[in-house]
Amino acid sequence: MTDSYRETRTLNGPWEFVTDPTSDGRPSGWYAPDATWPDRCCTVDVPHAWQELDEYREYTGTAWYRRRTALPRSGDDRTVLRFGAVDYEATVWVNGERIGGHRGGYLPFEMDITEVMTDGEDVIVVAVTDPEDMSEIPHGKQGAPWYQRVSGIWQGVTVATIPKRHVTDVRATPDLDDDAVRIDLDATPESATGLTAAVTIERDGEPVAKSNVDVNGGSGTAVLAIDDPEYWTPETPALYDVIVELSHDGAVVDRYEDYFGMRSVESHDGRLYLNGDPFYVRGALDQGYYPETLYQPFDDELFESEIRTAKELGFNLLRKHIKPAHPDFLELADRLGILVWEEPANPTVHTDRSRREVREQIRGMIDRDYNRPSVIVWSLYNEEWGIGNPQGLDDETSLWEDESKQQYLAGLYESAREWDPTRLVCDNSGWAHVATDVNDYHRYFVSPDRAAAWADDLESMTSSPADNYGATETDPADAPRIVSEFGTWGMCDLPAIEEYYGGEPPWFDYEFFDDPIKRPAGAYDRFEESALSNAFDDWSAMAEAWQRREFRSIEDVIERMRAREDVAGYVLTELSDIEWEFNGVLDYRREEKTFHDEVARINSDVLVSVDPDTHAVASGGTLTADVVVSNDTTDAVDGPLEWSIFGESGTVGVELDGFGVERVENAIAIDVPSVDGVRDAELTVSVPSAPTNGESITVVPEPSVDGDTMVYTDTEGLADGLSETGFEVASSLDETVDVALVVRPDAAVRAYVEGGGTAVCLPNESGHMADDEFFEYRSLPEGESWNLVASLFYCADDTLAEYVNTVPGWELDGLYPYDVVADVSMDDDVSIGYVEGWIANRLAAAVVREVCDGRVGAFTFRITDAYGAQPVGTAALAALVDDLGSEECE
């Protein structure tokens, strides 16, 4: 036996592998040491998911693994075979003897193989079954409608020799009130007598506390005080080693080692506390999928790189989404210093079996990771997956309404709190809470398109937290409010992705894709066939612009959250793209997107932001703005706050105690210069303790139009604005009219167009298109929408490009459409187009088409009531009308 009393050897590497589609393996005795396997048998490197191989990507059922090796033996010691994780059900034979089985795809298990070993070569055989129907099985986002399935021995395999009498588990529970740690240890056999344990706590190899404890009935407890301990935080990830030496009748028989951190986490009065100090969560979702290798990182250094990158970007937490985190990742999180929100994989349906397996998985996850200081939150379910009915299944009921499910969830929450009273428990991440330490929300708003709706939603969630509960077994007012999912898509560099794969990735065209926005296959053709090819030189140019739009959106969403003291944090969706879902800060290869260097600014400990009354101002007008300082530290912020724009600058006095938010209303007021053409400027603000921040401001001159263009409109308020702009406004629709701007096109408008006239349809006072004469429309959600965050407006028209960016931004604040034209054809002239996801749902917000001898356009931006007040929209519509009128006059 070694000095450590234990010896571990890896069994990773080459294993024989064969699929068993007709279930011949067991009756044919494939588990026997001398069994002949079919000719299709191949060699794979474990850890291994069989979907890494193209020929088995769609395979479900049973597959077999075999390894021949001489297993270690040592006197009376025990030999244990350990698996990190096998998805989904494993049966293990050694030398033809069935050792046992295990269900569950994400957590470790081990088996004592001492009695079946030989003196020569040993044969390990593992049959892994992953059934086609996963509905009752905790599987997370494997398969429809999400990502690639993962099956097989996907984490490492080891074999260890351990003493007959040995420690099986050590749980370290910090007590920061008394600066002590309680060590609970378990040993086997439980019937053994004469066992004692010496417990030593070390810091950087130096002992800081020691205690001896009797081990009776297989367990013992020691409480050790630590003088002036170093607390674990993301900035100072101090770790302590715990060494337990187990003795029998005075002789040491085993040595067990682990580590822990002196760290506490609490939630009350709507706030999170880390080690007793208020704490603001700045997190990112991390799903742990990788190109080609799936659950396993494609590089040995990748976990560390991901964590270091997240920290450099200002994130202090990663939410390891809907499957237990890889243990190697957690160890690096502990050592490098980033918090982890961990959650189990969820099933699809709610049955006795799925409840049992979820419960067992949660208990196993807590047991495995109890000593990991980085982990501060356990989730139980995500968005009702496997407990409610987010999928709209016929035979399931909603957690919002089903009292029996609510009581079950409350009971599971209580169990989790009993298993681990040191961490927070989130019962159902996103909505329909019942009993929870965190009131978290999943909110997908795109900005500036829905900036006002997002502000209203923030006010609602903070003023009425109970609305996010299906039942209130815990107090909604006490739980911190965290937006644990939000984000916007930013198209990846697809040519680079294809180069990485050496062709089209397997996720281009899954059979289960039921939504075209998820399907990359054919995206290049759709790009060329749409007006996108007029707006962008190539795919890469579009991707860069789309990524900048992604950041513009998440920047505003974050700034609005950080401007409120009643929001305790956020978790951005997500750290990296995953397969077809391109909403990451990094792409799927973990390469940087265009806005990478800007993320740290909005995640800074102290954030200074500016909130202008408008982002689009008229030449010669006045610009006013609030400034907001958000302080996530316990140090005070003491100005001066400096601002600048249009070559002018000034200072504002700001005093803010540690941890809080200060809004200075109307802190900036400045005259806007007169301009001859559209001018973009940056309103910047800074304080000494925060990076400079800013907002884009667009200055627009008075529209210059052809006074000979005769315009008709059926909207009285718009008529006055058009006249002030310089158009001649007709009182009736006749042959003298060059362009008709109509909200409610009727038979007379159709006759005018068919006779050679030009009309443009505008939205009504509610912002929706009433036209049913010339176009078909698709309504866009007025608030939260997954489709909207996956969308892109783009300008492909030279006339409008003077006022509207190629990807419109804040210049059209307050005007973004509630409807878009749905029946766009190749013959239509698209000025401002709209797509979703992988260039699907190719629609338009500004388009002109020919109708008989005339033309009709649709301008769906909500300008009708804002004409004259929103200068960019006013100038853009005026330019469009002037252009159409001039063409008519020629």
N, C-alpha and C positions, 0 to 999 in steps of 0.2 A: 504494500500500500504506500502511496506517496505521502509526503508530509501533510498534504491537505486532506488526507483520508478519503479522497474521492478522485476518480479519474474519468474524464469524458473524452470520447473520440467521435468525430463527425462521421456520418455515413452519407453525407452529401456527395454528389458526383454521379457517375454513370450507373443507371439501373436499367434492367430490361423492362420493356413496356409493351403491352398488347391490349387491344380492345376486345370486348366480349359481347358483340351485338346480339348474339343468339343465346346468351347465358349458358354457354357450354362449360365454362371454367370449373365450376364446383363439381358437377357430375363427372367431368373428365379428370378431376384430381389435379388441377393446375397448381395447387398448393404443395404438392409432394416435392421433395428435394430433387428427385430425378425426373420430374415431369417434362415432357416435350411440349413446348408451346408452338402455336401455329407459325408458319413461315412469315406472316406479316409482322411478327415481333420485331421491334427496333430498340435502339438504345436512346435514352433521354437523360438529361442532367437534372437531378433532383437538387434543389426545389424546382418544381415543374408543374405548370398547368397544361393539360393536354391541348387546350385551345391555342397554345402558342404554335402548334403545328397546323398548317393549312388543312391537311387532310382530316383532321379531327375537330375542326373549329365548330362544326354543327353537331358533333356527336354527344349524345346523352345515353346514360346507362352505366355499365360496369366496365372498368379497365383494371388491368393487373400490373403490378410492379414486382420486380424480383432483384435481389442483391445477394451475391455470394461473397462471404468474407469470414475470416476467423474472428469471432467475437471475443472480447477480453474476459478473462476470469481471474479471480484473486482470492484464494483460500475460501473462507466462509462468507465472503462478501456477496452481496446481491448484484446481479446484472440487470439493468433497467434499459428498456428501449423507449425512446422519447420522440414524439412527433410534435413539431411546432403548430401545424394546422394542416388538416386534410379536408378537402371539400368533395363530398359531403359525408358519406358514411364509409367507414373503414373497417375491414376485418383483417386481422393479422395472424399469420402462421409463421412459426420458426421451426425449421427442420420437420415440416409436415404436421406439427402440432398447432391446433388453433389456440392462440393465446387470449384473444378477446376482440371486442369491437368498440367502436366509438361513433356517435353521431354528432354533427355540428361542424361547420366549415371554417371556423375562425380561431379556435382556442386550442391550447396544448393538451395532450394526454400522454400517459406513459403506461408501460406494462412490464411486469417482472418476468424475465425470460430465463432465470437462472436454471430452472429444473429441466429445460428442454435443450440446452446447449450441448454441443459435442466437443470432443478434444481436437477436432480438425476443422474443416471448413463448415461454416453454418450457412443456411439458406433462409433468408427473410423474404416472405411473400406478403404483399398487401393487395387486397381487392378493394377498389374504391368505386362506390356507386353514387352517381349524381343523377337523380331521376329527371325525366322530362318535365313533370309537373312539380313546380317548386312552390306552389301557392301556400302550402302549410309550413314550408321550410324557411327559416330566417335566411334570406339571400340578398337583402339590400337592393342594389341597383343592377344586379346581374340580369341580363336578358330583357325581354320586352317590358316597357317601351324604352329602355335606357341603353345599356352598354353590353359588351361581350360577356358571356358566361365564363366562369372560372371553375375548373374541376381538377382534382388530383392532389398530389402531395406538394402543396405550393409553399410550405415553409420547411425549414430544415429538419433533418433527422439525426439524432445522436444516440450513442449507446454509452452508458455510464456504469461503472462499478462503484457501489456505495456500501458502507458498513451495514452489517445485519441490524445493529441498533443505530439509528440515525435520526437526524432532524428532518422533518418533512416540510415545515413551513415556519416562517418568522414574519410577524406583523408588527411594524413600528408605527406607533400612534403618537405624534408630537403633541405636547401640551405647552403652548406658548405662554399661558398665564403663569405657570410655575417653572418655565424653562426646563422642562423635563420631557422624557420620552418613555412610553410604556412599551415594553417588548413582550409580546405574546408568542410563545413558541409551541409547536407540536412536534412530537417524536413518536417513533414506532420501534418496536411493538408497544401498543398501549399497556399491555400486561407486564411489561418489564419493570422490575424493581431495582432500587439502588442507583437510579439515574439522577445526575445533577448536571447543571449547565453553568458555565462561566460565560457571562455576557460582557463584551467589551465594545465601547463606542470609540471610534477613531475619527480624527479629522486630519486629512493630509498625512496619514500614516502615524500620527501621534495619538496615544490614548487620551481621552478626555473624561471617560466615566467607565466604571466597572461594577459588576454585581454578580453574585452567585445565587442560583435559584434551584430549588428541588423540582424535579419533574415527576409528577405523580399522575397516574392514569393517562400518560401520554401528553401532558401539557404542563406549562409553567409560565409564570409572569414575573417580570422584573420592571421596576420603575427606577430610572436613572436620571439624576439631575445633571444638567450641563451648564457649567459656569459660562456666563456671557456668550451664549450661542450666537452663531451667525445664521440669520434667517434666510431661507431660500426665496429669492425673487427672480424674475426674468433678467434683471440687471446684475444680480449677485447670486448666481445659482450654486450656493454653498451646499455641499453634500457631506453626509456623515456615513461612515462605514459601520456596520454592525457585524461582529464576529461572535458566533456561538460555538463554544467547545463543549461537546456532550461527553460526559464521563460516566462510566459504569464501575461501581465499586472502587472509585478513586482513580481509575485509569481512563485517559482520554480515548474515546472510540470514534468520534466524528467531529468534523469542523465544517460549519455552514457559514457562508458569507452573503451579505446583501448590502444595500445602501438605502438611505432615506434622506429627506430634507426636513428641516424645522420650518414648517409652513402651515398656516391656517387660512381658511376661507369661510366667509359668512355672508349672509344676505339678510337685510332687514331694513325697514323704513325706505324701501325703494332703492337701496344702494348696495353695491358689492363692497366687501372689505377683504383685503389681502394682508395677512399678518396684523390685523387691527386697523390698517390704514384704508381710507377710501380708495377704490380702484376702478378705473374706467377701461372697459374691454374694447380693444381695437383688433378685431380678429379677422381671419379669412377661413373659408371653407376649404378643406383638403380631403379629396376623395381617395387618394392613393391608388389611382389607376395609371398605368404606364404603357406607352406604345410597345407592342410586340410581347413584352414580358408581363403585362397585365397587373397583377397584384404585387409582383416583385419589381423593385427598381432596376433599371437597365444598367446601372453603374453602382459599384460598391460605395462610392462617395455621395450618392445622390440624396439620401436622407439628410446628411449633414448640409449639403448644398441648399436643399429646400429650406431648412430651418434657418440657416445663416441669411439666405435671401429674404425670407419673411421678416426677420429681425431688422435687416438693413432697410426694408421698406416701411418700418415703423409698426408692424403688427406685433402684438404681445401675446396672441393666442391663436391656435389653430383648432378648428372644429373638425375632428376626424370623422368624416360623415358616413353614417349608416353602416358601419362595420367596425369591429374592434381594431384599434391601431396595431400596427406591427410592433412587437416588443423592441426590436432594434431601434425603431423610430422613437419610442418613448424614452429609451435610455439616452439617446442623443438630445431629446427635448429636456430631460433632466439636467444633463451636463452642460448644454449650451444655453439654456435658459429661455424657454418659451412655454406658455401655459397650453394645456390641452383640454378640450371639451370632447369627451369620448362617448360613443354610443354604439349599441348593438346593431347588427343587421336585423331588418324586420321582414316578416312574411307578408303575404298578400291578404289572406283571409284570417278570420278570428274563429278558431276552433279550439277544442280541448288540447289537441296536439300542438298547435301553434303557440298557444298560451304557455304550455309546459316548456317548449323549447326556447321561447323568448326568456322565460324566467330562469331557466338553467344557464342560458348564455350570459345574462346579466350577472348572475351570481358568479359564474366562472370568470367573467371580465373583471369584476371587482376583486375577486381573490387573486387573480394574476397580477393586477396592477395596483394593489392596495398601497404598496410602498413607494410608488412613483410620485414625487412631489409635483411634477408638472401637471398632473391630472387634477382638475378642480371641479369639474362638472360631469355627472353621469346623466345621459338621456336614457329614457326607457323606450319611447317610440318616436317616430318622426312623421308628422303630418297625418296621423291616424293610420299609417300603413300597418295593416295587420290587426287593427283594433277598431277602426271606424269604417268609413266607406268613401275615401277620396276617389276611388276608381269608378264609382257608380255601379257597383255590382248588384245584380238583382236580389241576391240572397244575403246582403249585408245591410246593417243599420249604421247610422251616423253616431259618432261619439257625442255630438252635440245634443242628441236626444235620447240615447239609450242609457237608462239609469243603471242597468246591470253592468254594462261596460264601464260606466263611470265608477261604480263601486269597485269593480275589479282593478281598475287603474289606480284608484286611491289606495287599495290594499297593496298593490305592487310598489307604489311609492313608499309606503310605510315599511315594507320589507327591505327595500333598498337602503332606506335610512338606518334600519337596524343593522344591515350588513356593513354599512360604512357611514357612521354618523359624522365623519370628518369632512365630507364633501357635499356640494350642492347636488340636488336631484331635480332634473327637468322631466316631467311626466310625459309630455307629448309635444315635441318641439314644433312650434309654428302657430298652433291655435288649439281651441277646444281643451284648454287646460282644466284640470280637476283638482289635483293636489300637486303643488310645485314650489320649488324655491326660486325659480326664475320664470318670469312671465315674458316669454319670447315670442316674436312675431316674424313671419316670413312675408316680406313686402317687396314686390317688384314694380317699382315706378321708374320710368325713364324721364330724364330731365335734359333740357328745359321743357320738353314736350308736355309733361304732366307735373311741372314744378309746383304749381298752385294746388293741385290735387294732393301731392305728397305733403305739402305743408298742412293742409286740412286733415290728412290722415294722421300725421304726427300729433296734431292737437287732439284728435279723437282718441288715439291710443293712450295718451298720457292723462287725459281728463276722465276717461271711462275705462280703466283697465279691466274691470269685470266683464266687459263685452267680449274679451278674448277667452272667456271661461265657459265651458259647457256646464260645469257645476263648481261650487266654491267650497271645497273641503279644506282649502287653505285660503288665507286672506289675500285677495288681489292687490290691495294697497301696500302690502308689505313686500311683495316680490319685486325685485328690480326689473325694469322694462328694457329688454335688449332686442334689437332687430337682428335676429340671428341668420337671416338670409335676405339679401338684396343684391342687385347687380345689373349689369348691362352687357350685351354681347359686343365683341369687337373682332371682326373677321380675321382669321389666321392667314399667314403667308402659305397658301396652299401649295404652290410649287416647291417650297422648302420642305413641307410635310411629305410630299410625294417623293422628293429626293431622299429623304430619310428612310422611307419604306422601300425605295426602289420600285415604285409604282403606286397604284391606287391602294390605299389602306383597306383592310377588310371591313372596316366600319362605314365604308362609303354607301353600302346598299343593303343593309340588313333587311331580311324579309319582314320583320315585325314593324318596320317603320310605317306608322299609320298617319303621320303628319309630314307633309312635304318640307316643312322648314327644317326637319332633322336630316334630310337625305342629301348628302353631298354629290352623289352620282349625277352627272350631267350638268354640274354647276357652271363649268366653263362655257358650255353651249348656251345656257340661260343668260350668262353675262353678255355674250356676244349678241344674242337675240333681243336684248332689252336696251333701253336708253342708257344703261350703265356704261356701255362701251363708248357712248358719246361724251359722258361726263368724266371718265377716267381713261388714262392712256392704256392701262393694263390691269390685271388682277392685283398685282402688288400695290399699285397706287391706290386702288380702291380699299385694299386691306389696311393700308396705313391710315387713310382718312377715317375708316370705320373705327379703328382702334383709338384714334384721337377723340372721336365722338364717344366711345366707351368711357374714356377717362373724364371727359367733360360731364357726363351724366353722373358717374359715381362720385366725382368731386362735389357736386352740388348736393347730392343725397346725403353724403357724409357731413358736409358743412352744416346742413340744416339739423341733423341729429346732434352734432356737437354744440350747436347754439342753444340747446335746451338742457337745463339741469335735471329735468325729470326723465331723461333717457340715460341709461347706465352703460350703454355700449352698443357695438355692432359687430357683425360677422359678414364680411363681403363674400359673395359668391362670384369668383372663387380664386384660389391661389393659381391654378393652372387650368387651361382648357382640358376637357376630357372627351376624347374621340370627337364626335360631331358637335359637341356643346362648346362654343368658342367664347366663353364669358370669363376667361382667366386673366390674371395679371401677367402670367407667363403663358406661352403656348403649350401644346401637348408635349413637345420635346423638352420643356422647361427652359426654353429660350425666351429672352426678353421681348416684350412688345414695345411699340414706339414710345409709350408714355411711362416706361418703367421708372425713369429717374424722377418723375414728378410725384410718385405715390408717397414717398417719405414725407413730403411737405404736408399733405392732408392728414397723415398719421402722426404728425409730430406731437411731442408731449404738450407743447403749448401751440395752439393754432390761433392765428389771427386771420379773420376773414372779413370781407366787406359785403354788405347787402344793399346794393343800389335800389332806388325806387323803380328804376327801369334800366334795361340794358340798351335800349334804343332811344336816342334823344334827337330832337330837331336842332338844326343849326341855329345858334344864337339863343338857345333855351337855357334852362338851369338843371344841373344834376345834383341830387342830394343822395346821401347814403348813410346807413348805419354801419358801425364797425362792431365786431363781436370778438372777444378774446375768450378762448376755451382753455382752461388750465387743468391738466390731468396730474399735475405734480402737487406735492405738499408745500412747495415754495411759493412765496408771493411773487406776483408780476407787477412791476412798477414801471410805467411808461418811460419816456414818451412814445406814443404811437405816431408814426410818420406816414403820410400819404402823398401820392403824387399822381397827376394826370394832366394832359394838355400843356406840359411844360410848367405847370404850377405845382406847388407842394405846401404842406402844412403839418402841424402837429396837433395831437389830441392827448390830453392827460388821461391815463388809465391807471387805476389802482385796483388790484384784485388779489385777495388772499389765496392761500393754497387751496387747490381743488375747487373749481367752480367756474361759472360763466358770467361774463360782464358784457352787456350790450349798451353801447353808447348811441342813442338815437340822434339822427341828423348830425352826426359827427362831421360830415363832409358836406359842404354846399359850395358849388362853384359854377360860374357862368360858362356855358358851352361856347366855344369859338364858332364864328361863322365859317362855313366851308363851301367850296364850289362843287366838290364831289364827295362821294361817300368816304368816310374816314373811320378806320378802326383804331381805338386807343385802349390802353390798359390802365385801369384804376388800381394802383398798387398800395398795399399797406404793410407795415412792419413794426415789430417791437423788438427790443434787443434779445429777448429770450426765445424768439420764434423765427422760422424762415419767412421770407417775404412772400406775400400772397397777393392775388389780384383777381379782377373780373374784367372781361372784355366789354367795352362800350362802343357802340356804333353810332356815329354822328351822320345825319342825313340832311342834305340841303332841301330846300323847298322843291317839290317836283316841277320839272320843266317840261311842259307838254305842248303839243300842237294845238293852238287855240282854234283851229279850223275843224278839229275832230268833234263831231256831234255825237253825244252820248245820251242814251235813254236808260232810265232805271225805274223799276216798280217799287222802290223803297224810298220813302220821303227823306229820311235822314241821310241816306247815301247821296241823294240828289244835291243836297246842300253842300256836302263835302266835295263832290265832283266839281261843282261850280266854283268853289273856293280854290280848287286846284288849278283851274284855268280851262276846264272843258266847257263847251257849249252843251247845255242840258236841254233836251227836247221834252216837251210835255206829253207827247204821244209817240207811239211806235209807228213810223211810216218810212217811206223810201229815203227820206233825208237823213235818217239815223245811220251813223257809221258803225257804232257798236252799241249793243243793248246789254246792260248788266241787270240780270233778272234773278230774283230769289224764287219766284213762283212762275216758271215758264208754262204757258198755256197754248191753246190752239193758235192764237194770234202770233205768238213768238215763233211757233213752228212754221207758220206760213211765211213769216218774215225771213227766217233762215232759209227755207227751201226756195224762196224767191231770190236768193243771192245775198242775204244779209249776214251779219256776224253778231253772235250773241255769246255772252259768258255767263254761266250759271254760278251763283254765289250761295253760301249757306244762309239760313234764316237766323232769326234773333237767338235761337237756342244753339246755334253753331252747326246744325245739321242741314244736309242738302234735301230740299223738298222736290227737286227736279225728278220727274219720272218720264220725261219726254225724250231725252236724248242720251242719258247715261244710266248705267246700273252702278250702284254704290255698295260698298261694304262699310258698315259702321265700325269704328274703332272704339275700344273701351275708353271711358272718360277718366278712369282712375288707374288702379293697379292692373297690370297685364303682362303675362309672360311673353306673349307675342310682340307687344310693343317694345319690350327691352331687347328683343331679338331683331328689331326692325331697323331700317335705314331710309331716311329721306335723302334725296340727292337732286342737285340742280344740273340740268343738261341743256340750259337755254342761255344764249349769250346776252339777251336783253335783261333777263332777271339776274344774271350773274353779277351785274354791277351792284346789286343790293343784297343778294343772298349768297352765302358761301356755298361751295360745291356740296358740302354736307352742312345743311342749315344748322345754326346754333342759336345763341341767345338773341341774335338780331330779330328773330321771329317770336320772341317771348310773348306768350299770351295768345298766339294765333294758331297754334298747331291744330290740325284738323280732328274732327270727330267722325268724318266720313272721307273715304277716298274712292276714286273711280275704279270699279272692279272689272269692267269689260274692255280693258285696254287691248288694242290690236296693233299689229306691226305697222299699219297705215296711219295710226294716230301720231300726232306731234306732241311728245311728252316733254314738258318744260321742267316739272319737278316730279320725279318718280318716287316710288315707295316699294321696298321689298322686305321680306322677312326671312331670317335664317339663311339657308343655303340658296339664296336668290329665288325663293319661292314666293308665290302670291304677288306677282309683279303687277302693281297697281300704280295709281298716279294721283297727285294732289293738284297738279296744274297740267292741263292737256287740252289740245285743240284737235277737232276732227272735222272732216268735210261731211256735210249733209246736203244731198242734192246739189244745188248751185251755191250753197252758202257754207258757212263754218259755224261751229258751236264749240265753245270751250267750257271747261269746269275749273274753277279756282276755289278749292275747298278749304283753304286757310280761313280762319274765323275773322275776316276783315270787315264784314258788313257793318257791324256796329262800332268797329274800332277805326274805321276810315277817318283820317284826319287826326286821330289821337295816337296811333301807333305808327311812327314815321316810316319805318322800313316797310311794313306791310302796305302803307299808303303809297309810298314811292314805287314799290314793286308792282302793285296793281295798276297804278297810273301808267307806268312804263309799258305794261302788257297791253293795256287798252290803247295807248298811243301807238304802239307798234302795230296792233291789229287794225286800227283806224287808218294808219298811213298806208298799209298794204291794200286796204279797201279802196283808198282814194286813187291808187296808182292806176 
